[in-house]
Amino acid sequence: MLMQALQDLRNLNKEEITALCRELGWQSFRGGQVFSWVHAKGAASIEEMTNLSREQRQQLSEQYEIAPLVLLDSWQGDGGDTIKFLWQLADGNTVEQVLMFYAGENSRDRVSTCVSTQTGCAMGCKFCATAMCGRGRNLTVGEIVGQILLANGWSRNHGKPSITNVVYMGMGEPFANWDNVKKSLQILNDKNGLNIGWRRMTVSTCGLADKIKELAVEEFPLELSVSLHSADDEIRMALMPINKKYPLAVLMQACDAFTEKTGRRITYEYALFRDVNDRREDAEKLVRLLGGRLAFVNLIPANPVEEAGFFPSKRERIKEFADILEKNHIAVAVRVSRGQDIEAACGQLKRRNQGGDPKENVGKKAEV
């Protein structure tokens, strides 16, 4: 007789856990206790739930578990302010996560994590190391939430603050796994869990216009980030194949619908690649595209992806590009590059562990 696979408690929200407890013949308040153990305290096993009786823990363990994420590799850079994790999932697949610490008066000790939503990516962006990992599969709700819970535990165990901000910008396209991403957002926002505010969570997309419109009607007050990387259809097509399905006119129509419905500004990510999309005429096209729109441009000194032939723009070119935007009243910031010393771009650590990158380990091994 085949053993029935155990279900992951991290996949369940508070209502589902409460319903589960009722099915087991327990009082409803037990649902809140179990949810707190899983999604607030970050318990690694049912045995840790000491306010349940031994019999109740045994009963729960017959059908459910807290599925393990095994830490395969971890590196820290930027003087210890950036940590990168490589997690192994139950089926042997691996995903990456980055944890970043920002200290100072303006940041208010912000702790941000960049999480993955898929084990690979089918979007095929030419400059992205994750695309070189293959299509992969969608992560479950529990695998998404699990990254955040485990990184939060790592931070607290090392005397650092809890996670304050979550960015869905790791491996994979979040909108390609939207049902699971959406549920994970709701779980993270639950006041009985990690209680992360909606405005402290960001979903990043390569430009799935239909999903941007869907997000607008969901009325989740989260932040939206769109990877743009060019205001020219031909250049963007060469960088991002998704532009064939959703060219700039279609994408911007969806973005306009989002801002009109929500009243919220969209962040447009723009990675600058030397002699590809960083010229004066590229900046001027971007001004024409975003002028009059509720927009913020995040200029990114690109991570080098030598296999794809893309290299970061020179510092003076980045400054010139930003100056053109500012002079034309486009809100802009140049992102402070974090984690290059530990290959923090999505997919780089995974590929190295799979033997896809000949470089030796860089940075410093993170203590676990």
C-alpha positions as CSV (number, residue, x, y, z in Angstrom):
1,M,0.0,0.0,0.0
2,L,1.4,3.4,-1.0
3,M,2.0,5.9,1.7
4,Q,0.0,9.1,1.2
5,A,2.3,12.2,0.8
6,L,2.1,14.6,3.7
7,Q,0.8,18.1,3.0
8,D,2.8,21.2,3.9
9,L,1.2,23.3,6.6
10,R,3.0,26.4,5.1
11,N,0.6,26.1,2.1
12,L,-2.4,26.9,4.4
13,N,-3.7,30.3,5.5
14,K,-5.3,30.9,8.9
15,E,-8.8,30.1,7.7
16,E,-7.7,26.8,6.2
17,I,-5.7,25.8,9.3
18,T,-8.6,26.6,11.5
19,A,-10.9,24.5,9.3
20,L,-8.3,21.7,9.5
21,C,-8.3,21.8,13.3
22,R,-12.1,21.6,13.3
23,E,-12.0,18.5,11.1
24,L,-9.7,16.9,13.6
25,G,-12.3,17.6,16.3
26,W,-10.3,20.3,18.0
27,Q,-11.6,23.6,19.3
28,S,-11.3,26.5,16.8
29,F,-8.7,28.5,18.8
30,R,-6.2,25.7,18.0
31,G,-6.2,27.0,14.5
32,G,-4.7,30.3,15.6
33,Q,-2.1,28.5,17.7
34,V,-1.0,26.3,14.8
35,F,-1.0,29.2,12.4
36,S,1.2,31.2,14.8
37,W,3.7,28.4,15.1
38,V,3.9,28.0,11.3
39,H,3.7,31.6,10.1
40,A,4.8,33.8,13.0
41,K,7.3,31.7,14.9
42,G,8.6,29.8,11.9
43,A,8.5,26.4,13.5
44,A,10.6,23.8,11.6
45,S,8.5,20.9,12.7
46,I,5.1,20.0,14.3
47,E,7.0,18.7,17.4
48,E,7.9,22.3,18.3
49,M,4.2,23.1,18.8
50,T,4.4,22.6,22.6
51,N,1.0,24.1,23.4
52,L,-0.6,21.2,21.6
53,S,-0.8,17.9,23.4
54,R,1.5,15.0,22.3
55,E,-1.6,13.3,21.0
56,Q,-2.6,16.3,19.0
57,R,0.8,16.7,17.5
58,Q,0.8,13.0,16.5
59,Q,-2.7,13.4,15.0
60,L,-1.5,16.4,13.0
61,S,1.7,14.6,11.9
62,E,-0.3,11.8,10.3
63,Q,-1.4,14.1,7.4
64,Y,0.7,17.2,7.6
65,E,4.3,18.4,7.9
66,I,6.4,21.5,7.7
67,A,8.2,20.7,4.5
68,P,12.0,21.3,4.9
69,L,14.0,23.7,2.8
70,V,17.6,22.5,3.1
71,L,20.3,25.2,3.0
72,L,22.9,24.0,0.4
73,D,25.0,27.2,0.1
74,S,25.1,30.6,1.6
75,W,27.4,33.6,1.1
76,Q,27.7,37.0,2.5
77,G,29.1,40.2,0.9
78,D,29.0,44.0,1.3
79,G,30.6,43.7,4.7
80,G,28.0,41.2,5.9
81,D,25.0,43.4,4.8
82,T,24.0,41.1,1.9
83,I,23.4,37.4,2.4
84,K,22.6,34.9,-0.4
85,F,21.0,31.6,0.3
86,L,20.6,28.5,-2.0
87,W,17.7,26.3,-0.8
88,Q,17.1,22.7,-1.8
89,L,13.4,21.8,-2.1
90,A,11.9,18.5,-1.3
91,D,12.1,17.3,-4.9
92,G,15.7,18.2,-5.2
93,N,15.2,21.5,-7.1
94,T,17.0,24.5,-5.9
95,V,16.1,28.2,-5.5
96,E,17.9,31.4,-4.5
97,Q,17.1,34.1,-2.0
98,V,18.9,37.3,-1.1
99,L,18.7,39.0,2.4
100,M,19.8,42.7,2.6
101,F,20.3,44.8,5.7
102,Y,20.1,48.6,5.5
103,A,21.1,50.6,8.5
104,G,20.8,54.3,9.1
105,E,18.4,57.1,10.0
106,N,16.5,57.1,6.7
107,S,16.2,53.3,6.3
108,R,15.1,52.7,9.9
109,D,17.0,49.4,10.0
110,R,15.1,48.1,7.0
111,V,15.7,44.4,6.2
112,S,14.6,43.4,2.8
113,T,14.5,39.9,1.2
114,C,14.3,39.1,-2.5
115,V,12.5,35.8,-3.0
116,S,12.0,33.3,-5.8
117,T,8.7,32.1,-7.2
118,Q,9.9,29.5,-9.7
119,T,12.9,27.1,-10.0
120,G,13.7,28.5,-13.4
121,C,12.1,30.9,-15.8
122,A,10.5,30.6,-19.2
123,M,10.6,34.3,-20.0
124,G,14.0,34.0,-21.7
125,C,15.4,37.5,-20.9
126,K,18.8,37.5,-22.6
127,F,20.7,39.1,-19.7
128,C,19.3,36.9,-16.9
129,A,21.2,34.1,-15.4
130,T,18.0,32.4,-14.2
131,A,16.9,32.0,-17.9
132,M,20.0,29.9,-18.3
133,C,18.7,27.5,-15.6
134,G,15.8,26.4,-17.8
135,R,12.1,26.7,-17.5
136,G,11.7,25.0,-14.1
137,R,8.5,24.7,-12.2
138,N,6.2,26.9,-10.0
139,L,7.0,27.0,-6.3
140,T,4.2,26.1,-3.9
141,V,2.8,28.7,-1.5
142,G,4.7,26.9,1.3
143,E,8.0,27.1,-0.7
144,I,7.6,30.8,-1.2
145,V,6.6,31.6,2.3
146,G,9.2,29.1,3.6
147,Q,12.1,31.2,2.2
148,I,10.9,34.2,4.1
149,L,10.3,32.4,7.3
150,L,13.7,30.7,7.3
151,A,15.6,33.9,6.3
152,N,13.7,35.7,9.1
153,G,14.9,33.1,11.5
154,W,18.4,33.4,10.3
155,S,18.3,37.1,10.8
156,R,17.0,36.9,14.4
157,N,19.4,34.1,15.3
158,H,22.3,36.3,14.3
159,G,21.1,39.2,16.4
160,K,19.7,41.2,13.5
161,P,16.2,42.7,13.0
162,S,13.3,40.8,11.5
163,I,12.4,41.2,7.8
164,T,10.5,44.3,7.0
165,N,10.2,44.2,3.2
166,V,9.6,41.5,0.7
167,V,10.4,41.7,-3.0
168,Y,9.2,39.1,-5.4
169,M,12.1,39.6,-7.7
170,G,14.2,36.4,-7.4
171,M,14.2,33.4,-9.7
172,G,11.1,33.2,-11.9
173,E,8.3,35.5,-13.1
174,P,5.9,36.1,-10.2
175,F,2.8,36.6,-12.5
176,A,3.5,33.2,-14.1
177,N,2.8,31.7,-10.7
178,W,0.2,34.3,-9.7
179,D,-2.3,32.1,-7.7
180,N,0.5,30.9,-5.4
181,V,2.1,34.3,-5.2
182,K,-1.2,35.9,-4.3
183,K,-1.9,33.5,-1.5
184,S,1.6,33.9,-0.1
185,L,1.2,37.7,0.0
186,Q,-2.0,37.3,2.0
187,I,-0.3,34.9,4.4
188,L,2.6,37.3,4.9
189,N,0.3,40.2,5.5
190,D,-1.8,38.3,8.1
191,K,-1.5,40.2,11.5
192,N,-1.2,36.8,13.2
193,G,1.8,35.8,11.1
194,L,4.7,38.0,10.1
195,N,2.3,41.0,9.6
196,I,4.3,42.5,6.8
197,G,2.4,45.6,5.5
198,W,1.1,45.6,1.9
199,R,3.2,48.7,1.0
200,R,6.3,46.8,2.1
201,M,5.8,44.1,-0.4
202,T,6.7,44.5,-4.1
203,V,5.8,42.2,-7.0
204,S,8.1,42.6,-10.0
205,T,7.2,41.5,-13.5
206,C,9.0,41.4,-16.9
207,G,5.8,42.9,-18.4
208,L,2.8,40.5,-18.4
209,A,0.3,43.1,-19.3
210,D,-2.8,40.9,-18.7
211,K,-1.7,40.2,-15.1
212,I,-1.0,43.8,-14.4
213,K,-4.6,44.6,-15.2
214,E,-5.7,41.7,-13.0
215,L,-3.6,43.0,-10.1
216,A,-5.3,46.4,-10.5
217,V,-8.8,44.9,-9.8
218,E,-7.4,42.7,-6.9
219,E,-7.0,45.9,-5.0
220,F,-4.0,44.7,-3.1
221,P,-2.2,47.9,-2.0
222,L,1.2,46.5,-2.8
223,E,4.0,48.0,-4.9
224,L,4.4,47.1,-8.5
225,S,7.7,47.0,-10.3
226,V,8.0,46.6,-14.1
227,S,11.2,45.5,-15.8
228,L,11.4,47.9,-18.8
229,H,15.1,48.1,-19.8
230,S,14.3,49.9,-23.0
231,A,11.8,52.4,-24.4
232,D,12.4,51.1,-27.9
233,D,10.5,48.0,-29.1
234,E,13.3,46.6,-31.2
235,I,15.9,46.9,-28.4
236,R,13.5,45.6,-25.8
237,M,12.6,42.6,-28.0
238,A,16.3,41.8,-28.3
239,L,16.6,41.9,-24.5
240,M,13.2,40.5,-23.5
241,P,11.3,38.1,-25.7
242,I,8.1,38.9,-23.8
243,N,8.0,42.1,-25.7
244,K,6.8,40.2,-28.8
245,K,3.6,39.2,-26.9
246,Y,3.2,42.5,-25.0
247,P,4.9,45.3,-26.9
248,L,5.4,48.6,-25.3
249,A,2.1,50.1,-26.4
250,V,0.2,47.2,-24.8
251,L,2.4,47.1,-21.7
252,M,2.0,50.8,-21.1
253,Q,-1.8,50.6,-21.6
254,A,-1.9,48.0,-18.8
255,C,0.3,50.2,-16.6
256,D,-1.9,53.2,-17.2
257,A,-4.9,51.1,-16.2
258,F,-3.1,50.1,-13.0
259,T,-2.3,53.7,-12.0
260,E,-5.8,54.9,-12.9
261,K,-7.4,52.2,-10.8
262,T,-5.1,52.3,-7.8
263,G,-3.6,55.8,-7.8
264,R,-0.2,54.3,-7.1
265,R,3.1,55.0,-8.8
266,I,4.8,52.2,-10.7
267,T,8.6,51.6,-10.4
268,Y,10.2,50.9,-13.8
269,E,13.4,48.9,-13.6
270,Y,16.0,49.9,-16.2
271,A,19.2,47.9,-16.2
272,L,21.9,49.8,-18.1
273,F,24.0,47.7,-20.5
274,R,27.0,49.2,-22.2
275,D,26.3,50.4,-25.7
276,V,23.0,48.6,-25.8
277,N,20.4,50.8,-24.0
278,D,22.5,53.5,-22.3
279,R,22.9,56.1,-24.9
280,R,21.5,59.7,-24.9
281,E,18.9,58.7,-27.4
282,D,17.8,55.8,-25.2
283,A,17.3,58.2,-22.3
284,E,15.3,60.6,-24.5
285,K,13.0,57.8,-25.7
286,L,12.4,56.9,-22.1
287,V,11.5,60.5,-21.3
288,R,8.9,60.4,-24.1
289,L,7.5,57.1,-23.0
290,L,7.1,58.0,-19.3
291,G,6.5,61.7,-19.5
292,G,3.2,62.6,-17.8
293,R,2.9,59.1,-16.3
294,L,2.9,58.3,-12.5
295,A,6.3,56.7,-12.7
296,F,9.6,56.2,-10.9
297,V,12.7,54.9,-12.7
298,N,15.1,52.7,-10.9
299,L,18.4,52.8,-12.9
300,I,20.4,49.6,-12.3
301,P,24.1,49.3,-12.9
302,A,23.7,45.9,-14.5
303,N,25.4,42.7,-13.3
304,P,27.8,41.4,-15.9
305,V,26.6,38.3,-17.7
306,E,29.6,37.4,-19.8
307,E,28.1,34.3,-21.4
308,A,25.3,36.5,-22.9
309,G,27.7,39.3,-23.9
310,F,26.2,42.0,-21.7
311,F,28.3,44.3,-19.6
312,P,27.5,47.2,-17.2
313,S,27.5,50.8,-18.4
314,K,30.3,53.0,-17.4
315,R,29.7,55.3,-14.4
316,E,29.8,58.5,-16.3
317,R,27.2,57.1,-18.8
318,I,24.9,56.2,-15.9
319,K,25.1,59.7,-14.5
320,E,24.4,61.3,-17.9
321,F,21.4,59.0,-18.3
322,A,20.0,59.9,-14.9
323,D,20.6,63.6,-15.5
324,I,18.6,63.6,-18.7
325,L,15.6,62.0,-16.9
326,E,15.9,64.4,-14.0
327,K,16.0,67.5,-16.3
328,N,12.8,66.2,-17.9
329,H,11.0,65.8,-14.5
330,I,11.1,62.0,-14.5
331,A,11.7,60.7,-10.9
332,V,14.8,58.6,-10.9
333,A,17.3,57.0,-8.6
334,V,20.4,54.9,-9.3
335,R,20.2,51.7,-7.4
336,V,23.2,51.1,-5.1
337,S,24.6,47.9,-6.4
338,R,24.4,45.2,-3.7
339,G,25.8,41.7,-3.7
340,Q,28.0,41.7,-6.8
341,D,30.9,40.3,-4.7
342,I,28.7,37.2,-4.0
343,E,27.1,37.0,-7.5
344,A,23.7,38.1,-6.1
345,A,22.0,38.3,-9.5
346,C,19.3,35.7,-9.8
347,G,20.4,32.3,-10.9
348,Q,24.2,32.8,-10.5
349,L,24.7,30.9,-7.3
350,K,22.4,28.0,-8.6
351,R,24.3,27.8,-11.8
352,R,27.6,27.7,-10.0
353,N,26.4,24.8,-7.8
354,Q,25.2,23.0,-10.9
355,G,28.5,23.3,-12.5
356,G,27.3,25.9,-15.0
357,D,29.7,28.6,-13.9
358,P,33.4,27.9,-13.7
359,K,34.2,30.7,-11.3
360,E,35.3,29.8,-7.8
361,N,33.2,30.7,-4.8
362,V,33.5,34.4,-4.0
363,G,32.6,36.4,-1.0
364,K,32.6,34.9,2.5
365,K,30.7,31.8,3.6
366,A,27.7,32.8,5.7
367,E,27.4,31.2,9.1
368,V,24.2,29.2,9.6
